[in-house]
């Protein structure tokens, strides 16, 4: 890779790539242009091009270069949120969209036709009179229609002097099919009563009585299955961006001439004023001009405690108004908002992450040319020895057929199907083969705090009553009053009070009133009760006694929220509310360490909160006070230090970091943006599943590697026999069957994978 050049950045959508070597070829061609530094990502099908100052290279020049390489290029359209559900109609079925639907149809047709072809070739009792002609009838559509994408890609590569696994699949299937046609129409294979005898002998044959239709159809179907699984994973490449954009409000109550008018959020302009009621999303970034409330920004910032806002305070689009009515003046709209900037961060991180090349494609860079040269050399050698054209072509075609990746077509898909299926049973979702290679190299795991190490929900953690006051009484009076409030901290107190109250019933307060920015007041069971910050009580002459003041100070030093409670003219209790650490987090951290990973806690909360959580979870390294847009930069900094980083998170603020990390693990209880940006999803929301996910991914990768080794091993071992003209068709068939059975059996071992949690 050339050194990065500072300059304008151009993004292109690349079409027509079928394997990682295609991306490498496009990247190589672009980087040969003067003043150009390009990175092509096969997974996202995009190229990110940096142009040097004064290079004089235009976007049209870049597109022309890509097209001369044999692929298509275009400037991508800006991402847009999907239409509302009521406008979008019924959701499409999985795999029921565009090219993916066509590939699925091609696979199903090929599968239905291939099964009887393989059965007749491998089970002698099924070889009735003229069975070979039925086999030809069924195999022909598979080789022509099913394998058409491989033939088209092979032709494109040939025109540009390149060879990929598509080339080998195309040539192998066409050779097997073509030789079968010759044997059927011009040889002896078309004679009535022809069978495939299972004589495992090594001897020369003229090939006139042998057909390879099962190899041609089987290879096509196996490789199509792998391509379909890959295409389904690639289809979700832009889902993180759509999930981010979906977070924004769809419409807004715009103030015009003192009246509220509902308009689409996209019509907002800088300077417009709009109303946000309790429970509504704030439509765009702005400044509060009227009202006060608590704003829940946890979806974007990771802050578990809602932020109190009043006139003059700034608010962020897509956050939720958890309290009173607000009037906000828009300061940033459209692409300038924090939400839009985070969407760009996710996209940049995805495009910048180097695509993990498929192992088969890497090996094919050497294997494919070697096989082609060997087949031509075999043909030339036998023609030169005077053994005849039929014998020469038999040996050359045998080389192509035995090299045709039958087991190779199964190696990755079967391991992925079994591994992902077992993962789904355990609440672990793997997104594709490109994820697996990074799990072996990961040495650092960065853990988001809110919703990952902690529950992400405010919880009552302690009650400190004054002398002569019972815990039950303090919680009952405070809970009754907070039950009428909408603040998340109030909900935490009310929930705890309901859980401890007999029958879950709390008294109904009278004269309830919210004191903006301070707390609530009201009458409960004849007592005048105050619940809120210390200032609310001191303003009414209710000073905290020393014991309660000390409890409040201790709680706040630990980063927790202290709620003062007073009634009948005196402060009588302090309630401590916090985002509690999950009971399983400490055990999860121990398991991650056992896998050789170094845990790091990353959070937007202040250092006191982070230190308290880290100590409880057993984490030594803490990075606190990080803004949402800085999380991806922290991951990049750790990577620059030479670490291979896994990131575990659940919030929108984690999406860019999950995409930037070498391995992203998203908590399934989190947001869609985080889940789509991650490489692995932990459905259960249990951090212990992160260790299980890494173990499963490593086991699946190991199985794929073993499968690939033996798949190539069978081919390589049989190539000398084929080149020597000694390859009996049944030995070739048996070798292919054995290699395929081995690959399937080895993959099925993943079904025995067990989770530690």
N, C-alpha and C positions, 0 to 999 in steps of 0.2 A: 504494500500500500504506500502510495506517495505521501509526502508530508502535507498536512492540511494547509490550505491557502486561505488567507482572510479575503473575503470578497462577497459579492452577491451570491445568494443561494437560490438555485432553481430546482423545483421538484417536478419529477415526471412520473407518470404511470406507464409501466412497461407491460406490454401484452405479448402473449405467445411463448412465454418461458415455460418449459416443462420439467426442468430439473435445476439443481443448484449450479451445475456447470454452465447452464444458459446465462444465469445471473453473472457468473464470473466472466463469461465471454463479453457480455454487454459492458460490464465494468471495465474490462481491459481495453475495449475499443474507445470508450469515453475518455479514459485516462491518457490515451495516446494523443488526444487533442491538446494543443498548446494552451497552457494556463487553466487546465481543467483538472479538478480532483473530484472523483465520483465514487459513491458507494451505492451498490445495487442490492436491495434486500429482496430475496426470492419469496420470503414468507408474505410480505406486504405488497409485492409486485410494484415497488416504487424505487426510483433512483433519486438520490440527493446529490446535487452537483454544486460544487463551490467554484466560482469563476474568479480568477486572479484579476486584480485591478488592471484595467487597460488591455485585457485579453482580446477584446473585440469579438468574442464568441457570443452568438445570439442563441436564443432558445430554439429557433428554427434549425440552426446548425446542429444542435444536440439531437433533435428529433430525427434529422436526416441521417446522422451517424448511426443511431439505433436502428433505423429502418434499413440502412445498408447492411447491417449485421444480420438482418433477417427477422426482426421483431418490430412491434409497433410501439409508439410513444406518443403521449399527449400530456398536456398540462392538466392536472386534476381539478375537477370542480370543487368549490368549497363545500365542506360537509354541512349538511342541514339536518335538523331534527326530523324524525319521522312524523307523519300527520297524526292527529289525535285518533284514538281508537274508534270513535264514532264515525270518522271520515275515512279511515283506512280500510274498512270492510273486514271480513273474517281473516284471521291470520293464516299465512301460507303454511302448508305442511312442511315438515323438515325435509330439506332437499328438494323443495318444489319451486326453485327459482333459477331461471335462466340456464347458464352452462352447467350448473350442478344437476339440474333436472335431466338435461340431455345425457350427462355422464352416467347418471343413475339408470336411465332407461337403457343405455348401451350396455351397462354391466348386467342388468337383469336379463336382457335378451341373450347375451353371451352365456350367462350362467345356465339358463334353461336349455340351451342348445348343446352346451359342452358336457353336461353330466352324462347323457346317454352315450356320447362319443367316447369318453374316457371309460365308461363302464363296459362297452362292447370291446374295446381294445385290451382291457386288462382282465376280463372274465371270460375265458374260453367258452363256457356253455352258452354265452349270449351271442356267439359268433355264428349266426344262422347263415344259410345260403344267401349270398349277395348282401351280407351285412355291411361290407365295405362301401357299397354304393349309398346306403342310408347314412353311413358315417360321413361320406363326402357331402351329401346333401345338407346335413346338419352343421358340419364344420365350415363350409364355404361362407355362410353369412357372418360367422364369428371372425374369420380371418380377414374378410373384406370390410364389413361394417363395424364389428367390435374393435378391430385393431386399427381402424382408420386414423385415430389421433397419433398413433405411433408411426404409421407410414408417412403421414403428413409431416411430422416433426423430423423424421429421418431424412426426408427429401429436402426440407429446409436446411438442415445441418449439412447435408451433402453439398448443396449449392454453395455453402460458405466454407467448405473444406473442413468440417468438424464432425466428430462422432461422439454420441452419448449412449446411454443405456437404451434410449428409444431406437437408435440405429441397430443395436444388437437384437432387440425384441422384434423389430420389423424384419430384419434380414433373416433371423432364425425362423420366425413363423412363415415367412414367404418361402424360404428354402424348404422347410418341412412340407408345406402345402404344395409347392411346385413339384418337388420330387414325388410326392404322393400322386399327383396328377399324371406324371410321366409313368409311374409304376402301374397305375390303374389303366391308362389308355394305351400305353405302348409296351409295358412290361407284362408280367404274369400276375400282378396283384389283383387284376380285375376278373380273374377266372372264377367261375362258380365254385363254392366250397373252400375258397382260400381262408386260411386261419393263421393266427400268430402263434406258432408253437413256442413253448417255454423251454428251450434248450440253452442252458447257460454255458455255451462254448465260445471260445475265442477263435474265430476263423474269418478268412476273407469272404466277402459276399459281393455279388454284383448289384445288389439293391433293387433288382427288377421286381422282386416279389414282396417288397416291404413298403408299408405306408406309415406316415408319421402324423396323421390327422389329429390324434389325441394330444400330441405334443404341441401342435400349432394352436389348437383350440384352448388347451389347458393353460399354456403360457399367457395367451391373450387375456383370459378371464382372471387369472391370478393377479396379473399386473394391473388390470383395470380395477380390481378390488382395492389394491393399494392406492391407486390414484384417486379413487372416490373418497377413501378415508382421509387422504391428504387434502382434497378439495374442500371437504366439509370443515376442516380445521381452518383453512385459509380464508374461508368465507367470512369468518368472524374477525378478521384483522382490523376492521374499522369499527367494531362494535363498542369499543371503549369510548371513542369520540361521540358516537350517537348517545351512549348512556350519559356522558357528561352534559351534552346539549339538552337531553331530556329533563335534566334537573331544573332547568330554568322554568319560570312561570310562563304559562301560555297566554294569559291575558292579564290586564291590569286595570284598576279603577283610577282612571286619569281625571284630574281636576281641571275642569274647563269652566271659567266664569262662575266659580263657586259650586258647580255641580259635578257629580261623579259620573263618568262615562266609561263603560267597559270597552276597551279596545285591545287588539292583539299586542302582546309585549313588544313585538318587532317594530311597532309604530312609535315607541318612545323615543324622544330626542333629549339631548342634554338641556337641562333647565326646566324640563317638564316636572310637575308635581303630581304625585299619585298617593293613593290611600292604601295602607296595608292593615287589614283587620287581624285579630288574633287567630292563629292557625294558618294564615296565608303565607305563601312564599313572597319574599321581596323580589320585585321584578328585575331590578338592575342595581348596579352600584350607585350609591347616593349618600346624601346627608339628611339627617332627621331635622325637619323644620318645625314639627309640632307633635306633641305627645311624648310619652315615655313608656318603655316596655323592656322585656328581656328577649334577646334574640338568640335562638338556638343555631349556632354556626358549626356544630359538630360535624355535619356532613361535609363541610369544606375545610375547616381548620383543624379538626381533631380535638378542639377544646371541649372537654366534657361539661364544663360549667357554663350555662348561658350568660351572655354578656348584657349587662344593663346599659340601655342607651337612652339618651335624652336629646333635646334640641342641640344641634351643633355636632353630634357624634356621627361618624361615618358607618354605613352598613353595606353589606356585600350582597349582590344578587344571588338568588337560589337559597339563601338562608331563610329560616322560618321565624316569624313573629310569634313568640310564645306568650305574650302578655297583652298589653293594651293596644289601642288604635294609634297608628303612626301616620304622619304625612311626611313623605320623603321627596327630596328634590334630586332628580337624576344627574349624576356627575359624569358617568361613563356608560356608554351603550354599545351594543353590538360586539364587534371584535375587540374593543378596548376593555371589556369587563374582565374581572378576575377569573370568572368561569371560562371565558373564551381563551384567556391566556393559559389556563391550566389545560384546556383541550389541546392547544398548540404544543404544550410541554409533553403531553402524552404522545402526540403524533411524532414529534421530534425524537423522543426516546425510542419509539417503535422503529422508526426509520434508521436510527443510528445504531441499533443493536445488530451486530453482525449475524447474518443467518447461519445457523449451524448446518453445514452441508450434510446431506444424507450420505451415510457410509457407502451405500451402493454406488452413488454417483461419483464419490471420490475414487473408489477402486476402479470404476468403469473408465475413468480417464486413461488408465493404463491397460486395463483388461480388454476393453472393446477393440482398440487398435491392434493389440497383440493377437486377438482371436481372428480378426479380419486378415491380418498378414499371414497367420498360420494357415488359414483356409486356402488362401491364394497359393501359398508355398506348397501346400499338400497337393493341390490341383496340378501345379506346374511340375512337381516332382514325379507324380504318377504318369502324367502325360509324357514326360521325358524318358521314363523307363520303358515305354512301349507297352504297358499293361492294358491300354485301351481307354477310350473316353468314358465308358460306363463305370469302370472301376475307379478312375480318377475322380469323376464327379461324385461317386458314392462316398469316397473318403472325404472329399472336401465338404460335402453336405453334412456328413456325420460330424465333422468338426464344429460346424455352425450349430447343429442340433444339440450336441452334448454341451456346448457352451451356452445354449439358450437358457436363460435364468428361470427355470421352473421353480426350484426350491427358493431361489432368490426372490421371486415374486411373492412367496409366502413368508419369507423371513421376518420382514418388518410388520406387515399387516396382522399376522396371527399373534405375534407377541404383543402388539399394541391392543388387539381386540381382547385378548385374555387379561393383559395387565390393566387396561382401562375398565374392563368389566369387573374385575376383582376390586379395583379401586372404587368403583361406583358402589359396590356392596359395602365398602368400608367408609363411605362418605368422602372419597378422594377422587377428584376429576382431573385427569391429565388431558392436555389439549392437543398433543401431537408429538411426532417423533423428534422435532427440533428442540423440544423441551428437555429431553432426556440426557443429552450429552453434557449439559451444563451441571447436572446434579453431581456428577463425579468430581468436578473441579471446585465446587463451592466450598469455601473455608470460613466464611463469615455470614451470620444470619442477623439481619437488622429487623427488629420487632417494633412495629407501631404500638403505642401504648393504649390509646382509647379504642375499645372494642376488640382488641387483640389480646394483650396481656391483661387488660381489665375488662369488665363486663360492658362498658360503654353506657351504662345506665346509672344515674345518681341513686345512691342507696344510703339509708341511715345506718351508720356504723357504730355510733355510741350515743348514750344519753347520760348527761352529768347533772343530776338534780341537786339543788341546794339542801342544806340541813333541814330535816323535818318535812321534805317533799319526797313523795314516792315517784319512782320511774313511771309507773302506770298512770298516775295522775298527770304528770307533765306531758307524757306522750298523748294522753286522751284529749287534753285541752288544746295542745298545739295541733294535733292531727285533725281535730274537728274544724278548726279555723282554716288550716292549710287545705283541707278537702274542698273548700269553696274557691280556692285559688287555682290558677292555671300554670304557674311557674314550675319547671321541672324539679327544682329543689323542694317546692311545696308538695309536689306529687310524691317525692321520695318519703317525706315525713308522713303524709297522709296514708301511704301504702303500708308503712311500718306500723302505724297506729291501728289501722284496720286489722292487720295480721295478729296483733296482740290483744285487741278488744274482744270481749266475750261475744261470740256470734258475728264478729266483724262489723258491729254496728257502732257508729259514732254519733254524738248529739249534733243537732242542727244549730249552727250559730245564728245569733240575732245581731242586727246592726252591723253586718259585715262591711268592711271598707278596705280598699287597697291604698297603701301610702306609697306613691310612686318612688321607686328606687330604694325604698327602705324596708317594706314588709307589709303586713296586714294587721288589722285590728277588728275586734268584735266582742260579743258577749256569748259565753258558753257556760251553761249550767249556772247562770247568775253571776259568773266571774267576768270582769272586764279584762280581756286577754290581749296581749301584744306578742306577735311573732315576727322576727326579722333580724336585721343587723343591730349591732350594739347601739348605734346612733338613734334608732327608733325608740329604744328603752330609755336611754339617757335624756332624750328630748322630753320625756315624760317624768323625769326625776327618778328613774329606776336604775341605780348604779349596780353593776355586777359585783357581788361579793368576791373577796380574794380567791376563793376556791374556784368559782366559775370563771373568773378572769384568767386564772392560770390554765384551766382546761381549754378555754378559747385560744389562748396564745400557743399552747402545745399543738392544737389541731391545725392552726394556721401555719405554723412552722413546718408541719408535715404536708402542707399543700392542700389541706382539706377545708371545707366550708363550715364555719361555726354559725349556728342559728340560735339567737337568744330568745328566751321565752319568759314573759313576765305576766303576772296577774294580780289584781287587787293591790296595785301600787308598789309592787316589789318584783325584782328580777329573781326568778326561781329555778331556771334550768338553762343548760346549754346543750343543744343537739348538734351532733357532728355528722355531716353529710359528705360523701365522697364517691368517686367512681371506684368501686371495689375491685381489687385484684381477683381474677378468676381462681377458684380453688385448685385448678389443675395447672396453673401457669408455672409454678416452681418445678413440678415434676416434668413438664414439657421442656423447660430450660435444661434440666439435667440430661434429658434424653438427647437434646440437640448437641450438648457438649460431648456426649458419648459417641456421636457420629463424627466427631472431629471439627465441629463448628464453633466459632467464637461468637457468642450472643452480644448484640448491641441494642440498647433501648433508644428509640428515636421518637420524639414527641414535640408537639407545638406548645405543650404546657410549660410552666416555669420550672426552674431547677428543683425547687423544694418538692413539688409533686412528683417529678420524675425520679428524684433520689429515693423518695419513700417507696414508690412502686418497685424500683429496681432492687432495693434492699429486700423487699418481701418476696420478689420473684427469683432472687439469686443471680442478678445480672450485675457485672462489674463496670462495664463501659456504658456511659449515658451521654446522649446528645440531645439537649433540651432547648426550648425556645426557638424552634425552627419554624419559619413561615411555610405555608403550603407550597409555594413555588420554589422553596429552597430544598425540599426533601429530595428531589431528583438530583440536585447538585451535590448533596451530601453523599448519595450513593455513588455518583461519578467520582467524587473525591476519594472515597474508599477504594474504588476500582483503580484510580490513578496511583494509589499506594501499593498496587500489586495484589490486592485482594480480589477473590471471586465471590461476589455478594449475592446472597438470597435475601429477599425482602418479604416480610409477612405483614399484611395490612388489610384494612376493611373499608376505609373511607374514601370519598372522592379525592381528598387531599393526598391519598396514597397512590392514586392511579398512575401519575407520572413516574413516581419512584418505583412502582411495581414494574412498569414497562422498561425503565432504565436498568433495573437490576438484571444480573445474569440469570437469575431464577426468581420469578414472582409468584408468591403463594398468597392467594386471596381468601379471606374468611368468607364462607358462604352466607354468613349472617350479615354481611356488609352490603355495600351499595353495588348496583349493577356495573358502575364504572370501574370499581376496583376489581370485581370478578372478571370482567372482560379484559382488563389490562394485565391480569395475572396469567402465569403459565400453568399453575395448578390451583384448583379451588378446593378448600376444605369445607365441605357441606355442613358438617356438624358444628362449626364454630368453636371447636375445642382445639386449643393450641397444641395439645399433644399429637393431634393428627398431622401437624407439620413434620414431625420426626417420622411418622409412619409414611407420609407422602414422599419424603426424600428417600426412605428405604425402598419403597415400592418403585419409585422412578429409577433408582440405581439397579434394582433387580431386573426391571423390564429392559433397561439398557444393556445389562449383562446378557440377558437372553437374546436380544437382537444381535449383539456382537457374536455370540456363539452360533446363532443361526446363520449369520452371514459367512462366518468362517467355514462351517461345514457345507453350506450351499456352494461356495466357491471351491471348497476342497473336493467335492464329488466331481465338479466340472474339470478342475485342473488335473485330477488323477486320471480321468477318462480321456482327456485330450490326446495324450501320446498314443493310446490305442486307436482312437479315431484317425489320427494322422497316419498311423501305420496301416490303415485299411483293415484292422482286425476287429472293429467294433460291431459285434452282432447287435441287430436292432433290439432284441429282447434284453440283452445286457444293458443297453442304453436305457430302455424302458424301466428295467429293474432298478438301475442306479438312480434314475430320476424319482421313481416311486419311493425308494429307500431314503433319498435325501429329503423328499417332501414329508414323508412320515416322521423322519427324525425332527425336522423343523417344527411340525405340528405338535409332536409329543413333548419336545423341549419347551415349547411355548405353554403347553397345558400345565406344566409344573408350577406356573405362576398362580394357578388357582389355589395352591396350598399356602400362599402368602398369608400370614396372620398379623394383625395389628397388635402392638404392645398395649395400647390404651384400652 
